[in-house]
Amino acid sequence: MKNWPLWEVFIRSKNGLEHRHCGSLHASDATMALENARDVYTRRMEGVSIWVVESKYITASNPELNGEMFEPAKDKAYRHPTFYELPDELKHM
């Protein structure tokens, strides 16, 4: 194993609507990353979809700058649907 890149693995469960990060693994390419992710993270038939993303392509916010990044959203209450009542039949909203 040379210096294989690190891949982040996201799985969508059978009853979920979104993919969730479940771990990381090393693989030589995307195909190998998908196969290894299937073998490692869906052994009990947990998933219906797998995404793998090479870690170097993920850009994350800096936790030390959370104030600058997230404070402006606090003064935009109109963006949050707290003013509406939703019917009970409506799921996953």
N, C-alpha and C positions, 0 to 999 in steps of 0.2 A: 504494500500500500504506500504509494508515494504521498505527496501532500494533497490528498483529495479535499475538495472544498466542503465546507459545512453547509448543510441544507436545513431549512426550517420546515417542519411538517405540520400541516393543518388538515383536520379530519372533520367531515360533516357526518353526524350520527344519523341513524335511521329516523329518530324523532325530532331532530334539530333542523333549523332553517339556515343556520350559518355555520361556516367552518370555524373551528377553534384550534388554536395552537396547542399541540400536544407534545412537542419535543423537537429535537434536532438529531441529525445523523450525518456521517461523512459518506460520500459516494462519488464515483468518478464522473457521472453525468446524470441528467434528469431522469432517464429511464431507470438507471440503477437506484436512484433515490426513491422513485415511486415504488419499485419492487421491494426495496428494503423497508420503506415506510409501511407498506401493506403487511409485510411479514412481522414487523416489530410492533406496530400500533393498532392493528386490526385483527389480532389473533382470535378474538371471541366474536367476530362478525359485528363489531361496533359501528362500522362506517359504511356509507354509501358513496362517498366521494373523498378523494385525497388530492391535496395541493402540496407541491413542494416548491420552495423558492430558495434559490441560492442566497445565503445570508448576506453576501456582499451587496445585494441589490435592495436590501431593506434599509430605509432611512427612518430613524426614530427621533422623537423629541428628546431634549435634554431635561431630565428631571429637575435639575437645578434652576431651570428657567420656566418652571410650570406657571409661575405668576404671570410672566409676560405672555405666555402662550395661551392660557385659559381664562384669565381675568376678563378680557373684553366680552366674553360670551355671557357673563352674569347680568349685564345691563340690557340684554335682548330677550326679555321674558316672552315677547310675542312669538319667538321661535319654538317655544315649548307648548305642546298641545294640552296644557293644563286647564284650558277654558271650556273643553268639550266633554260631554258625557258620551261614552261609547256603549252601544248595546252589548248585552252579555254574550250574544251569539258571535261577536267579533273576536276572533282568536289571533294571537301573535301580533299584537299591535303595540 
